[in-house]
Amino acid sequence: MPGLFDLVTALLQRARAPQREAGRGTRSYRCRCGRPVFFRNSVCTTCGAALGFDPRSQRMLAIEPGPTAGEWRIDPAAGVAADTPVRRCANLDTPAGCNWLIPVAPAGRVTPLLCRACRLSRTIPDLSVPENADLWRRIEVARRRLVSQLIALGLPVASKVPAAAEDPERGLMFDVLRAPPGSAPVLTGHAGGLITLNLEEADDAVRERVRAQMHEPYRTLLGHFRHEVGHYYWDRLVAGTPWLEDFRALFGDERADYAAALQRHYTHGAPPDWAQRHVSSYASTHPWEDWAETWAHYLHMVDTLDTALSFGLDADDLELEFDRFAPDALWRPDDPGAERFLGFVNAWVELTSVLNELSRSMGQHDYYPFVLPRPAIGKLQFVHLVVQGAE
């Protein structure tokens, strides 16, 4: 099965061909009735068919009740493991509203109650507090999008939660916490495979206030998840591997005092020349943060281009003038996939130029409020090659 990056670049090639083949990406879905459906749908609003997201095929599928209570059959017309019964995630009937499907385990084995995404949750907020339910729903929508992308990229995604027992040593898990009134706020971060997110980040007003206070151009739930999971994958894919020395040459020596680096950043801000070397001002804090920010931008780029191209959007027909990145901007210009990666980056710059103009036409902030400097292109290629080699 081709990886997500391969699908995106294939779409880029088709979008520039005389005969377009739109709607073939991983973010464009249709019900069996032919009408468009979307990633979070659990029912088709046109024909009423029950729907579920199948992480194995990365598709939204119509399902029908099976002969056994609680089991469902995938519509045979989908052509995707239609002979394997599935269950719906137990979180479908909670505020999370999870629409993911779970393959029924063979005889003698227990089928999990929760899907691959929900099994990553170790702690959820107190749902007896009415406000928490809506905030948690928003967080879970963002997290499912993250997890679906990680799976599509072929990255290792296994739960560290003791109850799931998928990978207790190297797995991943999430705590969504809210501080009691009068207490210090929960700090969002990563440590040893545990990603902690402050529930209040799901409150748009709170998040916007923090964004303004921190002088950040961009702050979203999905952005938090993509950044923090970058720290996890640094531990998993770079630390103690042959990639480490190349990482240090590109990003810097991660053995520099991290706490001191954070204190320096929050006291004095980013260095004046940060925009010439990093994807964001926060990336200049420490090599670990440079990696996590670059990783997050790579995930932004892949998912957004995939979504745009799968719906037939392509900026190539528009008369835009911008300086395209050349092979000398890459970390490894002689890599066999260098030309494809460069086309991917230039397509991103092209598309976001249009999307920024669309946002401005509505009086909104820029869709992508960043400018990629040349050194960041080499770092993005490094991230890409690490992802491509992930096991």
Summary of the structure (lengths in Angstrom):
residues: 391
radius of gyration: 21.5
end to end distance: 15.1
largest distance: 65.7
contacts: 1176
relative contact order: 0.10
helix: 44%
strand: 12%
